[in-house]
Every structure is written in C-alpha cells, then in structure tokens.
Amino acid sequence: MVRSRSKTAWLFSRNGVLSASIALQVLTLGVGGFVMLQRAESGLSEKIGARAIDENRRIATNFAAALEKEVHNPFTYDTPEWLRAQQLVERFEVPLGVTVLLLDDEGRVLCHPDLRQDATIRTQDYSWQPIRLDDTNDVVEVGWMRNNEVRTGTTNLLSGNSTLAIVYSPKLRARLLVSQPTDNLAAASAHVTEDALMMASIAGIALLGVSLVGTVLLMRKHDAQLRSANARLEIEVDRRTRKSVANRDGLIFGLAKLADYRDTDTGKHLERICTYCEMLANEAAKDNPLITHGWVRLLRTAAAMHDIGKVGVPDHVLLKRGPLTPDERAVIQTHTIIGADTLMAIRSVVGEDELIEMAAQVAMSHHERWDGTGYPHGLAREQIPLAARLVAIADVYDALTTKRVYKPALSHAQASEVITSNAGTHFDPQLVEAFVRVQSEFARVRDLLASEENAVAGSVTWQGRSAAA
C-alpha cells in the first residue's frame, strides 16, 4: 500500500509529469511514424509499379515506331533487316533493368540486347508464357497475343516476376516485348523508403528534441508562475490568517472583559494581566527552552480568560463586601471549573486549538499552589501547567496592587514582598526568580495602566478574599 501510494505520488509529481510527457511524445512519434511509413511504403510501391507500367508502355510504343522506320518487311534471323532490328534493340536507351526484345511470329527470341554475345538466347520460346493482363486481369499466352496496341501485364520469367508491355506488329509479323523484373521495383521502393525512413527519423528526432526542449521550458515557466502564485497565495493566506487570529483574539478578549466587569472596578485589569504574563514569560524563556515566541503570544491571549468562569458565580457571592463564609468560598472557587468546562465545550465544536487548550488550563489551574494546597484539584509542582503557574503570579500581583470594593491596594514593594516570600509554597520558585528580575517592569506597567484610585498604596497586610479567590 505504501509503495503504491509512493508510485502514485511520483506519477503526479513534477518529474513524473515530465517523464510521462516525454514518454507520451516518444510513443506518439514512434507509433505515428511507423504507421505513416507503412502507408507511405505501400502507396509508394503502388506508385512505382504504376509508373513502371507506364514507362514500359512508353518504351514499347516508341520502340515500335522506331522499328517500323528501320525495317519495312518481315525478316528472319541473320538477314540485313534482322541486323538493323538487332542494332536498334542494342542501342535503344532504356532504364536500368529494363529489357527490350523481339519475338518472331511463333514466340521465339528474334532480337535481344545480348543475342550476339550469347547465341543460345535464340532457343528461348515465349509462346506458351502466360501473362496476366492489367486491364482485364485475364491470363493470356504470349503466342495468342496479336494485338497491335500495347498491352501490359505481369508474368513469371526465369529471372523472376516481371512487368511486361507487349505489342504485335502485323507488318513485321513480330512481337515487341518490354520486361522489367518486379525485384527492381521492390528494390527501388525499398531504397526510397529507406531514404524516407532516414529523413523521417532525423525529422522525428529533431521534432522530439524541439518538443522536449519546449516541454522543459514550458515546465520551467509553469514552475515559475506556480512559485509566484504560491508566494502570492502564501502572503494572502498569512494576511488572512493574521487577520483571523486578530479577530479571534479581539473577540475572546472582549468576552473575557465582559466577565471581568462583573468582578472589578477598572477596565484595565485584563490588559495588565496579559502584559504581566508576557513580560514574565519572556524573562522565564531564558531558562526554559519550552517557552517560545509563539507560546508567549498564545499565553498573552489565554491569560485574559483566566477568570471567565466567574460569569457562572452569583452576584451576591462574587460582589460581597467582606469575608466569605465557607459555603460562599466553595461557590466562588467553582469559577475555575466553570471556565474550563466552557472553554472545552468550545473546543469540542471547533476542534483542536492551541489557544483554547491553553486557556482551559489557565482557567482551571491558575489557583493551584506549588505546595499542592490550591484548588480545584490540589495539583503540585510540575503537575500544574506552566501557563497556569505564570498566570498565578501575574494575577496575584494585580489583585494585591489593585483596589477592590472589599480591600484597598498594596504598593508595588509590598506586593513584590508577598510574591517572593511565597516562592516554593504558592508559586514556582524559578518563575519567582524571573519575576524578581523584571519586577521594575511590573511596576512601570502598573503605574501606566492603573487608575489613580487603584494606585494609592496601602499599609494593609496580604489578607482578604482576593488571595483565596
């Protein structure tokens, strides 16, 4: 199955398409060239045969006319008239392979180009030689042919199959016969076909070369256009992705802010939490390779949803002035589970999402403590998700330094003292060390974003509902 998939992937790859295109061109040219040459050879043989018949007819007609000018009466062998006829046969120009001869009235050889070199040729008798006529397809013996018009046909002589042209001269009582072996025609056809094959092969190779070069150039141009289109598409996808992420983060932040307005007197609480988490995570990344730039960006948005579950807490508990009863404290602590359940319900609809998963961890575990005494599950140390441990420090710092309806605000120094004194009990010691290194930045952000009312420092110790809630 894997091998089949790899072959399929290769077939539709760039190299696979190029190879298939080349193979298709070679196959098309090869098969097409073979079929065309077969048809051309067949047609060429027919044309050469027809041309040979016409040529034989022309030779017979011209020789007959020349003979009757030279000889006026019937003649026999070795007479003055025979000599003139024999000399005409010997000097009459004919194409290579064509033979002109005269037969007497009985069908024996009377004149032949080689007769004076070989007298035995005189003994050859063609009277019973069958000829298949071209125009009627009838088979007629030479001795019975007394037509004074040229007739053409084919016969099987001692030298093999031949095309013939024959005409009878009543004046001279002799038959003129022009023969040409069909082997010569086949050789001529093969010679022309070989030349045509060579030219076609050269042309095919040249055409294939041009086609291949053109294919490669077109593929390269296509690749360049595809790369350009992909680059534009990647830019557009990146732009839309960033816009989508920005819209998502803005919507999430807005929903988180609606929940936050139920519990705070300022609209800057979430901005401060997100900024604190980002600064603290960037500093902690120096000692923790798991914290990347992308992870920090997710944390900044996820931190805004740490208290989203408070929308499910009744107002008389959430906004109560003064200490909470044990039952009321148990109710308010359910905001961690409510928030996580809400976010996981969203995840079940939209599918896997890093931001929602991190936000659910933060909502569920930002009140867990390093020593295991936190809620809702009493997790300890690294059991607590890293994002939740970071948000815990940022949330407590902001709760301490912000005035609420049930408490005044602490100074930055007082809040920092609380954070550092609870390293190893409430907070991750390594993250507290990172906090110490950037605490001045925390103070700057606090002063920048906190309202004048919430910026008033108090001398109250870290007691009250926010520490537990």
Protein Blocks (a to p, Z undefined) as FASTA:
>chain_A
ZZmmmmmmmmmmmklmmmmmmmmmmmmmmmmmmmmmmmmmmmmmmmmmmmmmmmmmmmmm
mmmmmmmmmpmbdcdehifklmmmmmmmmmpccdehiacddddfkopafbdfklmmmmkl
mmpccklpccddfklopacdfklpccfbdcddddddfkbpcdddddddfklopacddddd
fklmmmmmmmmmmmmmmmmmmmmmmmmmmmmmmmmmmmmmmmmmmmmmmmmmmmmmmmmm
mmmmmmmmmmmmmmmmmmmmmmmcbfklmmmmmmmmmmmmmmmmmmmmklcfklmmmmmm
mmmmmmmmmmmpcfklmmpgcjddfklmmmmmmmmmmmmmmmmmmmmmnopafklmmmmm
mmmmmmccfkopacfkopahjlpcfklmmmmmmmmmmmmmpccfkbccddfklmmmmmmm
mgoklpcfklmmmmmmmmmmmmmmmmmmpcfklmpccfbdcedjklmZZ
